[in-house]
Amino acid sequence: METTQAPTATLEPYQQIRLGDKPFGRQICLAAVGSEALLPLLQLWSQLRQDYPKLVLQLLLFAADKDSRAESLKVLQSKLPLGQTTEATASAEHQTSEVISLLAELQAGKPLAIPGCQRFVLDGGRLTLDLYLEFDATLLKELPGVNHNGWIDNWLWLAESLPSQAEVWQMARLAKDYASLLCLPSKRSALASIMVNSGLNIVDFNGPAALLLTQQTELEPIAKAERLALRRQSNARLAPWPLYRESTLAADESIAIIGAGVAGSQLALSLAERHQPSQVFCSEENAGQSASGNRQGALYPLLTPETSELNTLFQQGFLFSRRRITALVAAGFDIAHDFCGVLHTGFDERSRTRLNKIAEGQNWHPDILRRVNNFEATELAGLDIKEDGLFYPLGGWVCPRALCRAAIQYAVESTYCDFQRRTHISEISREGSHWWLSATDGRRFGPFKKLVLASGASLTALPQTSALPASPFRGQVSEVATQGGLRALKTVLCAKGYLTPAWEGIHCLGASYVKDPEQLAYSDVEQRENLQKIAMSYPDADWHQGLVMGQGARVGVRMVTRDHFPMLGQAPDVEALMQVYQQHQHTPESARYWQQTPAPVHPGLYVLGGLGSRGLSTGPLAADILASELCHQPLPVGSTLLQRLNPNRMWMRKLIKGKAL
Ligand SMILES: Cc1cc2nc3c(=O)[nH]c(=O)nc-3n(C[C@H](O)[C@H](O)[C@H](O)COP(=O)(O)OP(=O)(O)OC[C@H]3O[C@@H](n4cnc5c(N)ncnc54)[C@H](O)[C@@H]3O)c2cc1C
């Protein structure tokens, strides 16, 4: 596909656009195809943002101008002011400072040529841009409707090519009834012939303000019927896991969150950005004191050789985490971090084979992962490595507890979050259509229509969630004073164990992995094991010899799922599920039953956890996905990945295939 130049028509006086009236409410969703759409979309936002302080804008940009993602990204980059091309510089000259700063924010967020959605939360959370570097019917089919309906207020078509018939129908499925398709006059007649019966009126695009135009005509019966049929098909894909089951909350109703680690604090932040109040309950004095309490945690994606949803999640999640850290730091929060790269090497034949398979398995973007030989590895690390490996250039380390505290503080300062310290919730109960929380000190909190358990290793401590398939693993991270050759370390090392560059004179080295921990006291044995792991990882190097470990260490418990996916979504009612299972098992009919019937859940109760050993890479995105669902907003993931994230997947995966539990 080739791009085509958008007009730079003057904006209509936007004061005349009556956003307070229907059909546009406090949230506008616009979708566009073609990189050329980026600037008009941002120009529109720069015009609206000040006059409508409550407004949030959700943008979907399918920047698919070329056949490959990498080529499409180049076209998009040429629109960014920091791009190296003359076109970029020229286009920047004509933009307002607000648009320039949005473009710079986007550029700093590192859009990469990777599959799926890259979510950018810009302008303090009021502008969400979901960027796709592809556009086809298969991708569109994956996108769930919001409330099982269309949610796009208007489509903008600025790609050179034309959509296929299948794409048109999916665009219509995702569109609200009154939505139009805006395009350049030169494309009008060609598009009109393809759009016939879709219900999407073709409107000339003569500048950003046109994106807010709405048509009030009734949908033709054919368009109505076709959209209904497609929505049924789309909903059927998620029939066992319906989204948006619970209605949205009134402006003064809070969502309760138990936990203030990476999961809970990021959720509070994502909700605050959506102007959704939350009340966060934390056993400890401060956020980020449990598993998320380490000094330094490695940030890099968990990748597999196969094309898998896990790769998609981790690439998107890891980049989203980086953006979160960067944005909070830009907002003035002190979060120690260094995106110094992560060097991953094997330590025995099996692990070397695995790393080779990962490197060869996919055509990775070089900013995600690239192979390095032992010389490059040594150069990158600043220490003798003597081993070929993989390098994640955008990876690095972050102080998890500082990240949690910044996220909570941001949410509290936004006035959308009430943070309850030292409040250990020992019981939750449902009364009528609300949840009540009882703390160990006798206080009761409620009523809440929605309650999220983001309680880390305690996820299974309550009877409602005790059957969730996640297991606690103790880990001790050694905190070692920098010394000798270690001082030269420039990048995070990861092999049998991991080692971070020094921050304030201390390295983190770890971590042990002990199933079903009985106690959380410091262990001398694990301290020695951590050192042995480093020695085994780099047997021919001498920089770790004679390392004085001391007893500095921190112990935490990770909550691990077998498939490495986090859990997010409504809490399964396993007791009810088992009862229904008695009637529906082992037959093709039973498989059909489970494929078509919403699985039993605890109404209003949600889970956000199972972040395992890589919570820093997936936690922030998982929280944002859940926040989108709680607030009935579009999600940055498709139906297939959503199924993999659902807390009841272990049971449902079998049941929908007619297998025994
Ligand atoms: C030793 C170790 C090393 C790790 N290294 C890395 C790494 O290098 N990179 C990486 O990405 N990840 C790493 N992880 C994993 C990462 O730290 C976790 O995935 C992440 O911190 C989990 O966050 P969480 O919010 O789910 O849980 P937690 O951080 O454990 O938070 C749980 C929260 O729930 C609260 N809570 C629990 N029960 C209750 C209750 N009943 N009432 C009120 N509050 C409650 C707690 O007070 C706490 O605030 C490591 C983990 C460990 C243990």
The ligand as an SDF file (V2000), in Angstrom:
LIG
                    3D

 53 58  0  0  0  0  0  0  0  0999 V2000
   12.9640  -13.0160   44.2210 C   0  0  0  0  0  0  0  0  0  0  0  0
   12.1910  -12.4690   43.0920 C   0  0  0  0  0  0  0  0  0  0  0  0
   12.8530  -11.9430   41.9950 C   0  0  0  0  0  0  0  0  0  0  0  0
   12.1370  -11.4430   40.9160 C   0  0  0  0  0  0  0  0  0  0  0  0
   12.7970  -10.8950   39.8580 N   0  0  0  0  0  0  0  0  0  0  0  0
   12.0870  -10.3810   38.8210 C   0  0  0  0  0  0  0  0  0  0  0  0
   12.7270   -9.7720   37.7330 C   0  0  0  0  0  0  0  0  0  0  0  0
   13.9490   -9.6630   37.6900 O   0  0  0  0  0  0  0  0  0  0  0  0
   11.9630   -9.3000   36.7110 N   0  0  0  0  0  0  0  0  0  0  0  0
   10.6090   -9.3980   36.7200 C   0  0  0  0  0  0  0  0  0  0  0  0
    9.9550   -8.9600   35.7720 O   0  0  0  0  0  0  0  0  0  0  0  0
    9.9770   -9.9540   37.7520 N   0  0  0  0  0  0  0  0  0  0  0  0
   10.6790  -10.4510   38.7950 C   0  0  0  0  0  0  0  0  0  0  0  0
   10.0310  -11.0310   39.8330 N   0  0  0  0  0  0  0  0  0  0  0  0
    8.5870  -11.1820   39.7470 C   0  0  0  0  0  0  0  0  0  0  0  0
    7.8460   -9.9220   40.0930 C   0  0  0  0  0  0  0  0  0  0  0  0
    8.4390   -9.3330   41.1960 O   0  0  0  0  0  0  0  0  0  0  0  0
    6.3960  -10.2950   40.3580 C   0  0  0  0  0  0  0  0  0  0  0  0
    5.8520  -10.8870   39.2050 O   0  0  0  0  0  0  0  0  0  0  0  0
    5.5500   -9.0920   40.7180 C   0  0  0  0  0  0  0  0  0  0  0  0
    6.1860   -8.3220   41.6800 O   0  0  0  0  0  0  0  0  0  0  0  0
    4.2050   -9.5460   41.2350 C   0  0  0  0  0  0  0  0  0  0  0  0
    3.4500   -8.4240   41.5420 O   0  0  0  0  0  0  0  0  0  0  0  0
    2.0500   -8.5640   42.2500 P   0  0  0  0  0  0  0  0  0  0  0  0
    1.4900   -7.2020   42.3610 O   0  0  0  0  0  0  0  0  0  0  0  0
    1.2420   -9.5990   41.5680 O   0  0  0  0  0  0  0  0  0  0  0  0
    2.3560   -9.1660   43.6890 O   0  0  0  0  0  0  0  0  0  0  0  0
    3.0960   -8.4920   44.9690 P   0  0  0  0  0  0  0  0  0  0  0  0
    4.1540   -7.5670   44.5730 O   0  0  0  0  0  0  0  0  0  0  0  0
    3.4660   -9.6280   45.8490 O   0  0  0  0  0  0  0  0  0  0  0  0
    1.9570   -7.6370   45.6280 O   0  0  0  0  0  0  0  0  0  0  0  0
    0.9270   -8.1860   46.3800 C   0  0  0  0  0  0  0  0  0  0  0  0
    0.2450   -7.0580   47.1250 C   0  0  0  0  0  0  0  0  0  0  0  0
   -0.9300   -7.5660   47.7100 O   0  0  0  0  0  0  0  0  0  0  0  0
   -1.0080   -7.1280   49.0590 C   0  0  0  0  0  0  0  0  0  0  0  0
   -1.8430   -8.1150   49.7460 N   0  0  0  0  0  0  0  0  0  0  0  0
   -1.7800   -9.4600   49.6570 C   0  0  0  0  0  0  0  0  0  0  0  0
   -2.7750  -10.0060   50.3890 N   0  0  0  0  0  0  0  0  0  0  0  0
   -3.4640   -8.9840   50.9260 C   0  0  0  0  0  0  0  0  0  0  0  0
   -4.6000   -8.9110   51.7610 C   0  0  0  0  0  0  0  0  0  0  0  0
   -5.2260   -9.9980   52.1690 N   0  0  0  0  0  0  0  0  0  0  0  0
   -5.0400   -7.7010   52.1290 N   0  0  0  0  0  0  0  0  0  0  0  0
   -4.4320   -6.5770   51.7020 C   0  0  0  0  0  0  0  0  0  0  0  0
   -3.3530   -6.5950   50.9060 N   0  0  0  0  0  0  0  0  0  0  0  0
   -2.8820   -7.7810   50.5210 C   0  0  0  0  0  0  0  0  0  0  0  0
    0.4210   -7.0340   49.5030 C   0  0  0  0  0  0  0  0  0  0  0  0
    0.5180   -6.1820   50.6070 O   0  0  0  0  0  0  0  0  0  0  0  0
    1.0520   -6.4580   48.2490 C   0  0  0  0  0  0  0  0  0  0  0  0
    0.8650   -5.0680   48.2330 O   0  0  0  0  0  0  0  0  0  0  0  0
   10.7270  -11.5040   40.9390 C   0  0  0  0  0  0  0  0  0  0  0  0
   10.0630  -12.0080   42.0480 C   0  0  0  0  0  0  0  0  0  0  0  0
   10.7840  -12.4790   43.1270 C   0  0  0  0  0  0  0  0  0  0  0  0
   10.0510  -12.9950   44.3210 C   0  0  0  0  0  0  0  0  0  0  0  0
  1  2  1  0
  2  3  1  0
  2 52  2  0
  3  4  2  0
  4  5  1  0
  4 50  1  0
  5  6  2  0
  6  7  1  0
  6 13  1  0
  7  8  2  0
  7  9  1  0
  9 10  1  0
 10 11  2  0
 10 12  1  0
 12 13  2  0
 13 14  1  0
 14 15  1  0
 14 50  1  0
 15 16  1  0
 16 17  1  0
 16 18  1  0
 18 19  1  0
 18 20  1  0
 20 21  1  0
 20 22  1  0
 22 23  1  0
 23 24  1  0
 24 25  2  0
 24 26  1  0
 24 27  1  0
 27 28  1  0
 28 29  2  0
 28 30  1  0
 28 31  1  0
 31 32  1  0
 32 33  1  0
 33 34  1  0
 33 48  1  0
 34 35  1  0
 35 36  1  0
 35 46  1  0
 36 37  1  0
 36 45  1  0
 37 38  2  0
 38 39  1  0
 39 40  1  0
 39 45  2  0
 40 41  1  0
 40 42  2  0
 42 43  1  0
 43 44  2  0
 44 45  1  0
 46 47  1  0
 46 48  1  0
 48 49  1  0
 50 51  2  0
 51 52  1  0
 52 53  1  0
M  END
$$$$
